[in-house]
Amino acid sequence: MNELPVKRESSEIKMSSVLAVVVGFIVYNTVRMVYKLGYSEFSGATTVSDNAILGSVVWDMGAAFAGGYICAWIAQQQRMKHVGMLCMIIFIIGVLSVVMAANAPTQVPEPLWVRIVGPMTSMAAAAAGGYLRAR
């Protein structure tokens, strides 16, 4: 007996698409903030050591990898398209971070280059995590 495949309604697909990107971003930001909040050097300091900066960039990449993987895992179809949307959100947040750092340099303990390089490496890591799940 041949049964026709059941088509999913477009609203159901759209909801899982939004959910995939939102949950991926929440995972990325939550993991990222664990390091920032847990590392005492970032709270109230005027300068940050090189080790803390390197640790922050590496941790952010791990957070983005996890966010991209989860995003692709939740997405029902076109997984890399969803991961691409997550990367765009990371890029937009990164641009806003650079603008905020330029307008209030005394409130930002990290050097400006970290705020520029961080989103780029995070987008690459999110794409790698999504690709690992999508293949």
N, C-alpha and C positions, 0 to 999 in steps of 0.2 A: 504494500500500500504506500503510495507516494503522498506525502503530506507537504503542503506548501509551507515555506518558512513564515513564521509570524513576524510581521513588520511591527517595529516599535513606533509608537506615536512620536511625532516631532517634538512635542512638549516634553516628553520623557527624555528624549535624547538631549534636548537643550538643557534640561535641568541637570543631567549627569555631566554635561560639558562645563557648566558653571560650577558645579560642585567640585569637579576635578581640579580646576584652576584655583578656586578659593581654598580648598583643602591643601593643595600643593603650596600655596603662598603662606598659609597658616603654619604648616610644618616648617617651611624655610625660616620664617620669622621667629617662631618659637625656639627652634634649635639655636638660631643665631643669638637671640636675646639671653639664652641660658649662659653663654660664654660672657657676654657683655656685663650681665648683672652679677655673675659669679666671680668675675675677675676684678678684684678691688682696685686695681690701678686705673680702671676706666671711670670710677665713681669719684667725681670731684677733683681729679688730678688736673694739673695744668700741662704736664708733659706725660708722654707714654713711652715706655722702653721699647727698644727694637724687637725684643722677644714677644712682647704683648701685641705689637703690630703684626708681626709675622703669624703669631698664633691666631689673631683675629681674622686675617685673610684666609688662612688654611681652614679655620673653623667655619667661616662663611661659605667656603667652597663645599665643605662637607654638608652643611645645612642646605645649600642649593641642590646638591646631588640628591639628597633625601627628598627634598620638595619636588624635584623633577621626576624622580622615580615614583613617588606617591601619585603625582598628577597623572602620569601615564598609566599607572595601575588602575586608577578610578575611571579614567576615560574609557568609554565603551568602543569608540572607533576613532580613527585619525589621531592616534595618541601623540605623535610628534607635533601636530598642529596645536594641541592643548599645551604641550610643553613650550612651544613657541610663544603662546599667549602669556604663560608664566614668565618667560624670559623678558617679554616686553614690560610686564609689571615691574620686574626687578630693575630693568633699565630706567623706567620712569622714576621709581623710588630713588635710584642712584643719582639721577639728574637733580631731583629735588634736594637730595642730601648735599650735593656739590654747591647748589645755589644757597642753601642754608649755611653751609660752612663759609662761603665767600662773604655772606652778609654779617655773620657773627663769629669771626675767627677766635675770639677769646673763649667761646663756649664749647668749642670742639677740640678735644684732646688729641685726636689723630691728625696727622699731616694731610694736606689736601690730596696728595697723590694717592693715598689709600682710598679715599672716597671716590676717586676716578677709576683706579684699577680694580677695586673690590667688586663693583657690579659687572665688569667685563669678565673677570674670572668666575664670578657666580653664575653668569649666564652660560658660560661654557660648561660649568659643572652641572647645572640644571639640565642642559641639553644632553650631556653624557649620561646622567641618571635616567632621563626619559628614554634615551636610546637603548640603554641596557634593558629596561622593562619592555619596550615596544618591539624589540627584535624577536 
